[in-house]
């Protein structure tokens, strides 16, 4: 028994010994590895601190090199810092220092900027394991200067092609808008015309060389008179012939015919042949019922008419495939109030009505036999009076009866013909004047005429559509006082660039007055402005430009830039090659941007001599883009 117990104890000791040996086999390698890792970690930590110090030293060295001259860091590549004399320089390639590889990489930023570089400092080592410390940062030139053009004198020094410089708000460049006068400072310097008899003129239309005037407001006048306008400076108006027999409420004129909206219940639209002497009736349109014609418009072979009687306000279309004899009704649509004015642009008719719940309606007339209302708008609580629509059909300019508590001139976006049009883009008041007519003229201006108030002829600046206002800047009047009132207005841009407005007034002996517009000389729908040459006096990097322009609807301004090296240190007489954002002449900037760094054929940057070129354009006769200022940033 005792021997058996001794054997059992010895077996237990053996098992314990085996377990201990197994544990040691596991723990001893782990502990050993821990000691080794600890020793290596301390070495790695020390190396990382040394590498970080080398990276910091390289970064400071690059800043010293940059401070000595931007050209020292302007070329992309891989370098390393080294002491030359008493200062830092950058030498090509990387360097090995006490087992560490040190490098400085210089590269471009995105988008490219000739006065900014991306610097990447790298320090690497291979033992005990491969490791790297990296530091990236941007570096810019210490000096940034600006060349600014903003005054009229600045722009006058440049070269103009179909553009003009003005001083409406301190100096600007705009397209040649036609006319030699100033819309915002109108004068009555051109001889007025006495229309026949003593009637009150109340309707007007115009084409180049001819004014069509309705003078039958009362029994003292004739129904209609043609006024020939000479193509001279100044123009001379002469009454050619007249036609009589009824009261004229509205008028539309073309080369050989005048269309009169009348109070003749059997011939609400009279068509007058202007090629006969004396004038004779060519045809007419008799609308159903016994009412009056209030407004008439002709587009192609279709006539459009506003009709009313005590029980009926209707929009009629009628056939004009011939102008002779009785014309056939094509279609009709009910109006919410008396139609005061109809204008047709493209497939749409725009109607101003006396309704206080929808002062303007838009009808789809693509099928004249079935005009359908597609849009309406309520702008205030007054009756609609007149409407003008631009040539693109994207803007309507509506006037309503005057109210001291509400605006009554409105700019409406009609580019989308939704059922209910959005609120007006902008609006203003006619300041006590009861409006009778509205027109829009080249150069972002609208003219509203009427009776009462202090100015019966008012000119509004439409440059900022959200805030139209009388153009009275720089001491200009913004209108005219005509005590007898103005009953209608029409405007013309002649093919030779002359721009005029024609107004009919209550002056019995000088009813028709002619006002010259402008400024601009000859009208242009596109033009260029090439700046004067800027001489930086030494080679400089032209970095970026910021251009400010006012862009009314349907207008654009684009830009190109050019750098060139001087000849005999002079910028005079150089040829400038203009480029866009891709560094070639095939593209243009649509706004301010970084100036191309990479030179193309004939284009240099950095350069000593610099110019920019602005390209102005419009798709609408009445809207003009305006370049107000430009700032060019450069670094010597």
Number of C-alpha atoms within 10 A of each C-alpha: 6 7 7 9 10 10 12 12 11 12 12 11 12 12 12 12 12 12 12 11 12 11 11 12 11 10 12 11 11 12 11 11 12 12 12 11 13 12 11 15 13 11 14 17 11 12 19 18 13 14 24 19 14 21 23 16 13 25 21 14 21 24 14 15 19 19 14 14 13 19 11 14 24 17 12 13 12 18 21 22 23 14 11 10 7 6 11 18 19 20 16 12 14 17 17 13 12 6 12 20 18 24 26 29 18 22 19 18 15 9 11 16 19 25 26 19 23 16 22 19 24 25 27 21 20 11 13 11 9 8 15 16 17 15 15 14 10 13 18 17 20 12 10 15 15 15 13 15 19 18 18 20 15 16 24 18 12 16 14 20 14 19 26 24 25 20 14 15 12 14 20 24 26 28 33 26 30 26 23 17 19 16 32 27 19 21 16 11 11 15 15 20 18 18 28 21 14 19 22 23 32 26 28 26 22 22 17 19 15 21 26 26 33 33 31 26 18 16 15 13 23 26 26 29 25 22 23 18 19 14 14 8 8 12 17 16 23 17 18 14 16 22 18 16 13 22 23 32 25 26 25 22 24 16 12 10 18 23 26 33 29 28 19 18 16 17 22 29 33 25 25 23 20 22 11 12 10 11 16 15 17 18 19 23 25 21 25 13 13 17 22 26 30 24 28 28 22 20 13 8 11 18 23 26 30 29 30 22 14 9 8 16 20 22 23 24 27 23 20 21 12 12 19 14 12 18 20 15 20 18 18 18 16 16 23 18 21 25 29 26 24 27 23 22 15 12 14 19 23 24 29 28 27 22 19 18 18 23 29 34 23 25 22 19 21 13 11 21 17 16 23 19 19 15 19 20 19 20 25 19 17 21 25 30 27 29 25 24 22 19 15 15 20 17 17 22 20 27 32 31 22 21 17 11 8 17 21 27 28 24 23 22 19 20 12 11 18 13 13 13 20 16 14 20 15 18 22 18 20 31 17 16 24 23 27 21 26 25 22 25 25 28 26 22 23 24 23 27 29 25 22 19 15 16 24 28 26 27 30 24 20 23 21 14 18 14 14 22 23 21 23 16 14 11 9 15 19 22 24 18 16 19 15 15 23 30 22 26 26 22 25 23 22 17 11 12 19 26 28 25 21 20 27 28 26 20 20 17 15 15 25 26 21 23 20 26 28 26 24 26 21 22 26 22 20 21 20 22 25 19 20 17 18 15 21 19 14 14 17 22 24 32 24 20 20 14 20 15 18 17 19 19 20 16 18 21 26 20 24 24 28 27 27 22 23 18 10 7 12 13 19 12 8 13 13 19 19 22 27 20 19 16 22 20 17 11 15 21 19 16 14 16 17 18 28 26 23 15 16 16 10 15 24 23 23 25 22 23 27 24 20 23 20 22 22 26 24 21 15 18 20 22 26 31 26 28 25 24 20 18 17 23 19 23 20 20
